[in-house]
Amino acid sequence: MRKTIFTLAALLCFAAAQACEHCTKYEDSKDFKIKSAQVIHNKKYGSLEFEIIVEGTAGKTVPTAVGKLDMAPVLGYVFPTTLKPEDIGFNPTEGIVALALTSHPDFDDSPLWDENADGKFDNDGIVWHPHWVVLVKDDRVKGGLSVKEYKKADKVVKPKTAPDMPMYMDSPGYQVVTQQNAIRVSVPTYRVNNKVDFNYDAVSCYMQVSAPAGGMSMDKPMLGVYNVYSVLSGKLTLPYKVK
């Protein structure tokens, strides 16, 4: 765990020094200034209740659509954790497991779920929804992190709910709730291999897709972190424990 914390702290310093100009649009918004966070083990219902409290209104601000997948913006409230990839249904691999609550109007990456309940399953990416991701260091983007990718030839184990994208990303379908200054999601403990004793932190950030015509780009990750708006611990040391 100490190695993970050291890596995250180093990446945060990199992100602060390299923050990109074109993704600063939301950095002054109180909707992304984190005041507190908690993860509670609800033994009565066998769930983990994740919550972030912000200075403004949680989830009120969503990205402005650009009308295409390439360079599509993604906003997120993220819980980096000390969970292992195999705890959330992936094969063992290097990286940082995080639960990301995201909004992105230009695409839908949760085809099994109809978050806006309109009978269509491919048009509700703007509705706040969760992803499990494995994050890795990535110097190609200003924020210094990206969702880990893999090649088609790689032998990768993914959850059945994962979208058909060559990344370590799952779309588990948990309902995300926003209420005034809070954004919350409840995760059944069996969906994390019944692990209820782990460390975490809370982050808000801007991410962006790279999907140029003709396939994946080697210059940018498919989904990278471009700007970190707020970190609860200040240095991303994952000091908080499940209650």
PLY file of the C-alpha trace (Angstrom):
ply
format ascii 1.0
element vertex 243
property float x
property float y
property float z
element edge 242
property int vertex1
property int vertex2
end_header
0.00 0.00 0.00
2.90 2.39 0.77
4.16 1.98 -2.80
0.69 2.82 -4.17
0.42 5.94 -2.01
3.90 7.12 -3.02
3.04 6.66 -6.70
-0.22 8.58 -6.37
1.43 11.45 -4.53
4.11 11.74 -7.21
1.47 11.75 -9.95
-0.48 14.48 -8.19
2.63 16.70 -8.15
3.08 16.02 -11.86
-0.56 16.94 -12.54
-0.31 20.18 -10.61
2.75 21.22 -12.57
1.34 20.25 -15.94
-2.34 21.31 -15.73
-3.66 21.94 -19.22
-5.18 25.23 -20.28
-8.11 23.86 -22.28
-9.48 21.81 -19.38
-9.53 24.56 -16.75
-13.13 25.50 -17.53
-14.54 23.89 -14.40
-11.66 24.23 -11.97
-13.10 27.25 -10.15
-16.52 25.65 -9.75
-17.50 24.94 -6.16
-19.33 21.90 -7.54
-15.90 20.21 -7.70
-14.37 21.56 -4.48
-14.44 18.56 -2.15
-15.14 19.26 1.54
-15.37 15.71 2.84
-15.92 12.09 1.86
-16.70 8.81 3.50
-17.17 5.14 2.77
-19.42 3.34 5.23
-19.85 -0.43 5.53
-23.57 -0.90 5.98
-23.71 -4.34 7.57
-27.51 -4.38 7.65
-27.76 -4.24 3.86
-24.37 -5.72 2.95
-23.22 -2.65 1.09
-20.51 -0.01 0.92
-21.88 3.51 0.81
-19.54 5.95 -0.97
-20.17 9.68 -0.49
-18.47 12.93 -1.52
-19.54 16.32 -0.15
-18.64 19.46 -2.12
-18.83 23.20 -1.45
-21.35 23.73 -4.23
-24.02 21.46 -5.71
-22.80 17.94 -6.45
-23.50 16.78 -9.99
-25.05 20.08 -11.09
-22.21 20.87 -13.48
-21.87 18.50 -16.44
-19.58 18.70 -19.48
-20.47 20.67 -22.59
-20.85 18.30 -25.53
-18.41 18.58 -28.43
-20.49 16.45 -30.80
-18.01 13.62 -31.33
-16.22 10.85 -29.46
-12.71 12.10 -30.13
-11.79 14.75 -27.54
-15.10 14.16 -25.72
-15.00 15.63 -22.20
-15.64 13.60 -19.05
-16.13 15.01 -15.56
-15.65 12.79 -12.55
-15.83 12.41 -8.80
-13.34 9.63 -8.10
-12.44 7.37 -5.17
-8.92 5.95 -5.62
-8.63 2.87 -3.39
-6.24 0.17 -2.25
-8.53 -2.55 -3.63
-6.99 -4.99 -6.11
-8.16 -5.38 -9.74
-9.22 -8.96 -9.03
-11.52 -7.68 -6.25
-13.67 -5.99 -8.91
-13.61 -8.78 -11.49
-10.45 -8.15 -13.52
-7.37 -10.32 -13.83
-4.43 -9.35 -11.57
-2.62 -6.38 -13.10
-0.58 -3.38 -12.00
-2.49 -0.17 -11.37
-4.71 1.75 -8.97
-8.33 0.63 -8.60
-10.73 3.57 -8.48
-14.48 4.03 -8.40
-15.30 6.92 -10.75
-18.68 8.65 -10.87
-18.80 10.25 -14.30
-20.81 12.36 -16.73
-20.12 12.65 -20.48
-22.80 13.80 -22.98
-21.06 12.70 -26.19
-21.18 8.92 -25.71
-22.71 6.12 -23.68
-20.43 3.45 -22.21
-22.97 1.58 -20.08
-25.02 -0.31 -22.72
-26.59 -2.67 -20.18
-28.20 0.15 -18.22
-30.90 2.71 -19.02
-30.00 5.41 -16.52
-32.60 7.94 -17.68
-35.35 5.26 -17.98
-36.50 6.29 -21.46
-36.37 2.79 -22.94
-33.11 3.50 -24.79
-29.78 2.17 -23.61
-27.35 4.25 -25.65
-28.24 7.89 -24.97
-27.67 8.64 -21.30
-23.95 9.17 -20.81
-24.66 12.61 -19.36
-26.47 11.03 -16.40
-24.03 10.52 -13.53
-23.05 6.86 -13.43
-20.26 4.69 -11.97
-17.22 2.95 -13.42
-14.60 0.78 -11.85
-11.28 1.62 -13.50
-7.64 0.68 -13.17
-5.47 3.79 -13.38
-1.82 3.89 -14.42
0.83 6.57 -14.76
0.74 8.19 -18.18
3.04 11.03 -19.21
1.11 11.56 -22.46
-1.55 13.59 -20.66
-1.33 16.64 -18.43
-2.94 14.96 -15.45
-0.41 12.14 -15.45
-2.91 9.27 -15.28
-5.02 7.23 -17.67
-7.28 4.21 -17.64
-5.11 1.19 -18.33
-5.46 -0.18 -21.86
-4.77 -3.59 -23.35
-4.31 -5.12 -26.78
-6.75 -7.56 -28.37
-4.14 -10.30 -28.20
-3.79 -9.91 -24.43
-5.51 -12.47 -22.21
-7.70 -10.20 -20.14
-10.42 -11.16 -17.68
-13.17 -8.55 -17.36
-16.49 -8.36 -15.52
-19.56 -9.30 -17.58
-20.77 -5.71 -17.16
-17.68 -4.17 -18.75
-18.23 -2.27 -22.04
-16.59 -3.46 -25.25
-13.60 -1.14 -24.99
-9.92 -2.19 -24.72
-9.53 -0.69 -21.26
-9.67 -1.88 -17.68
-13.05 -0.27 -17.14
-16.31 -1.72 -15.87
-19.84 -0.27 -15.99
-21.36 -1.95 -12.92
-24.73 -0.20 -13.01
-24.96 0.99 -9.41
-27.32 3.93 -9.04
-25.66 7.27 -8.41
-27.65 9.77 -6.34
-27.03 13.50 -6.13
-28.63 15.50 -3.33
-27.69 19.12 -2.76
-23.95 19.07 -1.97
-23.63 15.28 -1.90
-23.05 12.62 -4.52
-23.46 9.01 -3.40
-23.36 5.46 -4.67
-24.06 2.17 -2.89
-21.97 -0.89 -3.81
-22.96 -4.42 -2.73
-20.03 -5.91 -0.81
-20.02 -9.07 -2.93
-19.19 -6.88 -5.94
-15.82 -6.07 -4.32
-15.03 -9.63 -3.26
-16.45 -8.82 0.20
-13.50 -6.55 0.92
-14.63 -3.97 3.47
-11.28 -2.92 4.94
-9.38 -0.69 2.53
-8.05 2.84 2.19
-9.30 5.51 -0.17
-9.17 9.17 -1.12
-11.54 11.50 -2.97
-10.75 13.44 -6.15
-12.61 15.54 -8.70
-11.15 15.81 -12.17
-11.50 16.42 -15.88
-10.87 13.53 -18.28
-10.92 13.33 -22.05
-11.30 10.67 -24.72
-8.87 10.13 -27.57
-10.53 8.26 -30.43
-9.24 9.65 -33.75
-10.61 8.38 -37.04
-8.88 5.17 -38.03
-8.33 3.78 -34.56
-6.44 4.30 -31.34
-3.84 7.04 -31.06
-0.37 6.38 -29.73
-0.04 10.05 -28.81
-2.85 10.10 -26.26
-4.55 7.48 -24.08
-8.08 6.39 -24.88
-9.24 7.96 -21.61
-6.80 10.21 -19.78
-6.89 12.53 -16.77
-6.13 16.08 -17.90
-6.84 18.18 -14.83
-7.25 17.47 -11.12
-9.61 19.98 -9.49
-9.66 18.83 -5.89
-8.04 16.19 -3.67
-9.49 15.64 -0.22
-6.22 14.59 1.44
-4.28 17.31 -0.36
-1.53 14.97 -1.52
-3.52 11.91 -2.60
-2.11 9.72 0.13
-5.24 7.56 0.55
-5.37 8.09 4.32
-9.06 7.37 4.81
-10.47 4.02 5.91
-13.87 2.41 5.54
-16.01 3.03 8.60
0 1
1 2
2 3
3 4
4 5
5 6
6 7
7 8
8 9
9 10
10 11
11 12
12 13
13 14
14 15
15 16
16 17
17 18
18 19
19 20
20 21
21 22
22 23
23 24
24 25
25 26
26 27
27 28
28 29
29 30
30 31
31 32
32 33
33 34
34 35
35 36
36 37
37 38
38 39
39 40
40 41
41 42
42 43
43 44
44 45
45 46
46 47
47 48
48 49
49 50
50 51
51 52
52 53
53 54
54 55
55 56
56 57
57 58
58 59
59 60
60 61
61 62
62 63
63 64
64 65
65 66
66 67
67 68
68 69
69 70
70 71
71 72
72 73
73 74
74 75
75 76
76 77
77 78
78 79
79 80
80 81
81 82
82 83
83 84
84 85
85 86
86 87
87 88
88 89
89 90
90 91
91 92
92 93
93 94
94 95
95 96
96 97
97 98
98 99
99 100
100 101
101 102
102 103
103 104
104 105
105 106
106 107
107 108
108 109
109 110
110 111
111 112
112 113
113 114
114 115
115 116
116 117
117 118
118 119
119 120
120 121
121 122
122 123
123 124
124 125
125 126
126 127
127 128
128 129
129 130
130 131
131 132
132 133
133 134
134 135
135 136
136 137
137 138
138 139
139 140
140 141
141 142
142 143
143 144
144 145
145 146
146 147
147 148
148 149
149 150
150 151
151 152
152 153
153 154
154 155
155 156
156 157
157 158
158 159
159 160
160 161
161 162
162 163
163 164
164 165
165 166
166 167
167 168
168 169
169 170
170 171
171 172
172 173
173 174
174 175
175 176
176 177
177 178
178 179
179 180
180 181
181 182
182 183
183 184
184 185
185 186
186 187
187 188
188 189
189 190
190 191
191 192
192 193
193 194
194 195
195 196
196 197
197 198
198 199
199 200
200 201
201 202
202 203
203 204
204 205
205 206
206 207
207 208
208 209
209 210
210 211
211 212
212 213
213 214
214 215
215 216
216 217
217 218
218 219
219 220
220 221
221 222
222 223
223 224
224 225
225 226
226 227
227 228
228 229
229 230
230 231
231 232
232 233
233 234
234 235
235 236
236 237
237 238
238 239
239 240
240 241
241 242
